[in-house]
Protein backbone atom coordinates (compact mmCIF):
# COMPACT_ATOMS: atom_id res chain seq x y z
CA UNK A 1 0.00 0.00 0.00
CA UNK A 2 1.52 3.36 -1.01
CA UNK A 3 2.28 5.92 1.63
CA UNK A 4 1.74 9.52 0.56
CA UNK A 5 2.77 12.43 2.72
CA UNK A 6 1.71 15.98 2.00
CA UNK A 7 4.23 18.36 3.56
CA UNK A 8 2.66 21.44 5.09
CA UNK A 9 5.53 23.26 6.78
CA UNK A 10 8.75 22.18 5.11
CA UNK A 11 10.40 21.62 8.49
CA UNK A 12 13.82 19.95 8.31
CA UNK A 13 13.50 16.12 8.57
CA UNK A 14 9.69 16.39 8.97
CA UNK A 15 8.90 13.04 7.32
CA UNK A 16 11.75 11.21 9.04
CA UNK A 17 10.92 12.49 12.52
CA UNK A 18 7.17 11.92 12.28
CA UNK A 19 7.45 8.37 10.91
CA UNK A 20 9.96 7.51 13.65
CA UNK A 21 7.65 8.97 16.31
CA UNK A 22 4.83 6.79 14.93
CA UNK A 23 7.05 3.72 15.37
CA UNK A 24 7.97 3.29 11.68
CA UNK A 25 11.43 4.74 11.06
CA UNK A 26 12.58 4.78 7.44
CA UNK A 27 14.79 1.86 6.42
CA UNK A 28 18.44 2.79 6.87
CA UNK A 29 17.73 5.96 8.89
CA UNK A 30 19.99 5.49 11.91
CA UNK A 31 19.43 9.08 13.10
CA UNK A 32 15.72 8.42 13.57
CA UNK A 33 15.74 4.92 15.00
CA UNK A 34 16.19 2.30 12.28
CA UNK A 35 18.46 -0.42 13.66
CA UNK A 36 20.87 -0.81 10.72
CA UNK A 37 22.14 1.20 7.78
CA UNK A 38 21.67 0.47 4.08
CA UNK A 39 24.71 -0.87 2.24
CA UNK A 40 25.15 2.45 0.40
CA UNK A 41 24.79 4.50 3.60
CA UNK A 42 21.60 6.21 2.38
CA UNK A 43 18.03 5.95 3.59
CA UNK A 44 15.11 4.43 1.67
CA UNK A 45 13.14 7.61 1.07
CA UNK A 46 11.97 8.57 -2.41
CA UNK A 47 10.21 11.76 -3.47
CA UNK A 48 7.74 10.76 -6.17
CA UNK A 49 6.42 14.24 -6.87
CA UNK A 50 7.29 17.83 -6.04
CA UNK A 51 5.18 20.89 -6.82
CA UNK A 52 6.00 24.55 -6.30
CA UNK A 53 5.32 27.99 -7.71
CA UNK A 54 8.26 29.23 -9.78
CA UNK A 55 9.65 32.36 -8.07
CA UNK A 56 10.03 34.34 -11.32
CA UNK A 57 7.33 33.11 -13.72
CA UNK A 58 4.80 32.43 -10.91
CA UNK A 59 3.73 29.30 -12.80
CA UNK A 60 3.16 25.94 -11.15
CA UNK A 61 6.12 23.59 -11.64
CA UNK A 62 5.43 19.87 -11.24
CA UNK A 63 8.26 17.32 -11.18
CA UNK A 64 7.30 13.63 -11.11
CA UNK A 65 9.87 10.87 -10.69
CA UNK A 66 9.71 7.28 -11.84
CA UNK A 67 8.52 4.81 -9.21
CA UNK A 68 10.93 1.89 -9.18
CA UNK A 69 9.83 -1.69 -9.69
CA UNK A 70 8.79 -3.26 -6.36
CA UNK A 71 10.84 -6.34 -7.23
CA UNK A 72 14.05 -4.30 -6.94
CA UNK A 73 13.31 -3.61 -3.29
CA UNK A 74 12.29 -7.09 -2.15
CA UNK A 75 8.74 -6.31 -1.10
CA UNK A 76 8.01 -2.95 -2.59
CA UNK A 77 9.26 0.59 -2.57
CA UNK A 78 6.93 1.63 0.20
CA UNK A 79 7.60 -1.43 2.36
CA UNK A 80 11.30 -0.62 2.01
CA UNK A 81 10.67 2.99 2.97
CA UNK A 82 8.84 1.92 6.09
CA UNK A 83 11.50 -0.61 7.02
CA UNK A 84 9.21 -3.63 6.71
C-alpha positions as CSV (number, residue, x, y, z in Angstrom):
1,X,0.0,0.0,0.0
2,X,1.5,3.4,-1.0
3,X,2.3,5.9,1.6
4,X,1.7,9.5,0.6
5,X,2.8,12.4,2.7
6,X,1.7,16.0,2.0
7,X,4.2,18.4,3.6
8,X,2.7,21.4,5.1
9,X,5.5,23.3,6.8
10,X,8.8,22.2,5.1
11,X,10.4,21.6,8.5
12,X,13.8,19.9,8.3
13,X,13.5,16.1,8.6
14,X,9.7,16.4,9.0
15,X,8.9,13.0,7.3
16,X,11.8,11.2,9.0
17,X,10.9,12.5,12.5
18,X,7.2,11.9,12.3
19,X,7.5,8.4,10.9
20,X,10.0,7.5,13.6
21,X,7.7,9.0,16.3
22,X,4.8,6.8,14.9
23,X,7.1,3.7,15.4
24,X,8.0,3.3,11.7
25,X,11.4,4.7,11.1
26,X,12.6,4.8,7.4
27,X,14.8,1.9,6.4
28,X,18.4,2.8,6.9
29,X,17.7,6.0,8.9
30,X,20.0,5.5,11.9
31,X,19.4,9.1,13.1
32,X,15.7,8.4,13.6
33,X,15.7,4.9,15.0
34,X,16.2,2.3,12.3
35,X,18.5,-0.4,13.7
36,X,20.9,-0.8,10.7
37,X,22.1,1.2,7.8
38,X,21.7,0.5,4.1
39,X,24.7,-0.9,2.2
40,X,25.1,2.4,0.4
41,X,24.8,4.5,3.6
42,X,21.6,6.2,2.4
43,X,18.0,6.0,3.6
44,X,15.1,4.4,1.7
45,X,13.1,7.6,1.1
46,X,12.0,8.6,-2.4
47,X,10.2,11.8,-3.5
48,X,7.7,10.8,-6.2
49,X,6.4,14.2,-6.9
50,X,7.3,17.8,-6.0
51,X,5.2,20.9,-6.8
52,X,6.0,24.5,-6.3
53,X,5.3,28.0,-7.7
54,X,8.3,29.2,-9.8
55,X,9.6,32.4,-8.1
56,X,10.0,34.3,-11.3
57,X,7.3,33.1,-13.7
58,X,4.8,32.4,-10.9
59,X,3.7,29.3,-12.8
60,X,3.2,25.9,-11.1
61,X,6.1,23.6,-11.6
62,X,5.4,19.9,-11.2
63,X,8.3,17.3,-11.2
64,X,7.3,13.6,-11.1
65,X,9.9,10.9,-10.7
66,X,9.7,7.3,-11.8
67,X,8.5,4.8,-9.2
68,X,10.9,1.9,-9.2
69,X,9.8,-1.7,-9.7
70,X,8.8,-3.3,-6.4
71,X,10.8,-6.3,-7.2
72,X,14.1,-4.3,-6.9
73,X,13.3,-3.6,-3.3
74,X,12.3,-7.1,-2.2
75,X,8.7,-6.3,-1.1
76,X,8.0,-3.0,-2.6
77,X,9.3,0.6,-2.6
78,X,6.9,1.6,0.2
79,X,7.6,-1.4,2.4
80,X,11.3,-0.6,2.0
81,X,10.7,3.0,3.0
82,X,8.8,1.9,6.1
83,X,11.5,-0.6,7.0
84,X,9.2,-3.6,6.7
